[in-house]
Amino acid sequence: MSEFFIENLTYLVFALIILFLLLFIYLIRKYIKNQRSILKRISAVKKLGETVDIKAVPSLIATLQDSKEGHEVKTNALKTLGRIKDKSAIPALIVALTDHVPSVRSEAVKALASIHTPETESYLYQVLFEDPDFSVRASAAEALGMIADDQNITKAMKNFRDPYSIELLEKMGKKAIPFI
């Protein structure tokens, strides 16, 4: 009886190994298919940006608003919106400033800076003063250094307190020299 048990146990273990291998192969294929899908979506978003066509803006905004969309695709959508510079994208860009992924927030900062209105500038200051991630605050500092006028920087910086103040002010460039 013990030989029968060992023989059947061997077959069972062998069958389980085959099942796990099949499951593993299935999961790998699914992962690869998903990766290809992500790459296709990123490629599509980049192609929309190459055209710099305002007609692409609604699709790009929908991409940003899709909670299932990955940060790589959203980041590329933001880069594209920044190249297109359509003011109708501003509300979606402002919402993107609250994304949980810092790279998405940084790209939203850059896109807002490329559109540049008084409204977008005020949001960039808000990011500079309040975002929890240094890299996002650095993006805001760099953007403000390129677009903000000296008077607005002077007003905003009077009460600026940040553990990385010097680094952020350096990102702003010449306009921030009085505050260093």
C-alpha positions in Angstrom: 0.0 0.0 0.0 2.8 2.4 0.7 4.2 1.9 -2.8 0.7 2.6 -4.3 0.5 5.8 -2.1 4.0 7.0 -3.1 3.3 6.3 -6.8 0.1 8.3 -6.7 1.6 11.0 -4.7 4.4 11.3 -7.3 1.7 11.6 -10.1 -0.2 14.2 -8.0 3.0 16.3 -7.5 3.8 16.0 -11.2 0.3 17.1 -12.1 0.5 20.1 -9.7 3.8 21.1 -11.2 2.3 21.0 -14.7 -0.7 23.0 -13.5 1.5 25.7 -11.9 3.7 25.9 -15.1 0.6 26.3 -17.2 -0.7 29.0 -14.9 2.6 30.7 -14.9 2.8 30.7 -18.7 -0.8 32.1 -18.8 0.1 34.9 -16.4 3.3 35.8 -18.3 1.4 35.9 -21.6 -1.3 38.1 -20.0 1.4 40.4 -18.6 3.2 40.6 -22.0 -0.1 41.4 -23.7 -0.8 44.1 -21.2 2.7 45.6 -21.6 2.1 45.7 -25.4 -1.2 47.4 -24.8 0.4 50.0 -22.6 3.1 50.6 -25.2 0.5 50.9 -27.9 -1.4 53.5 -25.8 1.8 55.4 -25.1 2.6 55.3 -28.8 -0.9 56.5 -29.7 -0.7 59.4 -27.2 2.8 60.4 -28.6 1.4 60.3 -32.1 -1.4 62.6 -31.1 1.2 65.0 -29.8 3.2 65.0 -33.0 0.2 66.3 -34.9 -0.3 69.1 -32.3 -4.0 69.1 -33.3 -6.5 70.6 -31.0 -8.9 67.9 -32.0 -6.8 65.5 -30.0 -7.4 67.4 -26.7 -10.7 65.7 -25.7 -9.1 62.2 -26.2 -6.1 63.2 -24.1 -8.3 64.7 -21.4 -10.3 61.4 -21.3 -7.0 59.5 -20.9 -6.1 61.7 -17.9 -9.6 61.1 -16.4 -9.5 57.3 -16.8 -8.8 55.9 -13.4 -7.7 52.6 -14.9 -5.0 54.3 -17.0 -1.4 53.8 -15.9 0.9 56.7 -15.0 3.1 56.1 -18.1 0.2 56.8 -20.4 -1.0 59.8 -18.3 2.5 61.3 -18.3 2.7 61.1 -22.0 -0.8 62.5 -22.4 0.3 65.5 -20.2 3.4 66.0 -22.3 1.2 66.0 -25.4 -1.3 68.5 -23.9 1.7 70.7 -23.0 2.8 70.7 -26.7 -0.7 71.5 -27.9 -1.2 74.4 -25.4 -5.0 74.4 -25.6 -6.6 76.4 -22.8 -9.6 74.0 -22.7 -7.2 71.4 -21.1 -6.5 73.6 -18.1 -9.2 72.1 -15.8 -8.0 68.6 -16.5 -4.4 69.7 -15.9 -5.4 71.2 -12.6 -7.0 67.9 -11.6 -3.8 66.1 -12.6 -1.9 68.1 -10.0 -3.7 65.9 -7.4 -2.7 62.6 -8.9 -1.0 60.2 -6.4 2.0 59.6 -8.8 4.6 62.4 -8.5 5.7 62.1 -12.2 2.1 62.7 -13.3 2.0 65.8 -11.1 5.3 67.1 -12.4 4.2 66.7 -16.0 0.9 68.5 -15.1 3.1 71.4 -13.8 5.0 71.5 -17.0 1.9 71.4 -19.2 0.3 74.2 -17.1 3.4 76.3 -17.5 3.4 75.8 -21.3 -0.2 77.2 -21.5 0.6 80.0 -19.0 -2.3 82.1 -17.8 -2.6 84.0 -14.5 -4.8 81.1 -13.3 -2.2 78.5 -14.2 0.5 80.5 -12.6 -1.4 80.7 -9.3 -1.7 76.9 -9.3 2.0 76.6 -9.9 2.7 78.6 -6.8 0.3 76.4 -4.9 2.3 73.3 -6.0 5.6 75.0 -5.1 4.3 75.8 -1.6 2.2 72.7 -0.9 3.2 69.6 -2.8 4.6 66.9 -0.6 7.1 65.7 -3.2 10.3 67.6 -3.7 10.6 66.7 -7.4 7.2 68.1 -8.1 8.0 71.3 -6.2 11.2 71.5 -8.1 9.3 71.3 -11.4 7.0 74.1 -10.2 10.0 76.2 -9.3 11.6 75.6 -12.6 8.4 76.4 -14.5 7.8 79.6 -12.5 11.4 80.7 -13.2 10.6 80.5 -16.9 7.2 82.1 -17.0 6.5 84.3 -13.9 7.3 87.9 -13.9 9.7 89.4 -11.2 6.9 91.2 -9.4 4.8 88.0 -8.9 7.9 86.1 -7.7 8.7 88.8 -5.2 5.2 88.8 -3.8 5.0 85.0 -3.6 8.4 84.4 -2.1 8.2 86.8 0.8 6.8 84.0 3.0 8.4 81.0 1.3 9.6 78.4 3.8 10.7 75.0 2.6 13.4 72.6 3.8 14.8 72.7 0.3 14.4 76.5 -0.2 17.9 77.0 -1.8 17.6 74.1 -4.2 14.1 75.2 -5.3 15.1 78.9 -5.7 18.1 77.8 -7.8 15.6 75.9 -10.1 13.9 79.3 -10.6 17.0 80.8 -12.0 18.0 84.5 -12.1 14.5 85.7 -10.9 15.1 84.1 -7.5 18.5 85.5 -6.8 17.2 88.1 -4.3 15.8 85.3 -2.2 18.9 83.1 -2.0 
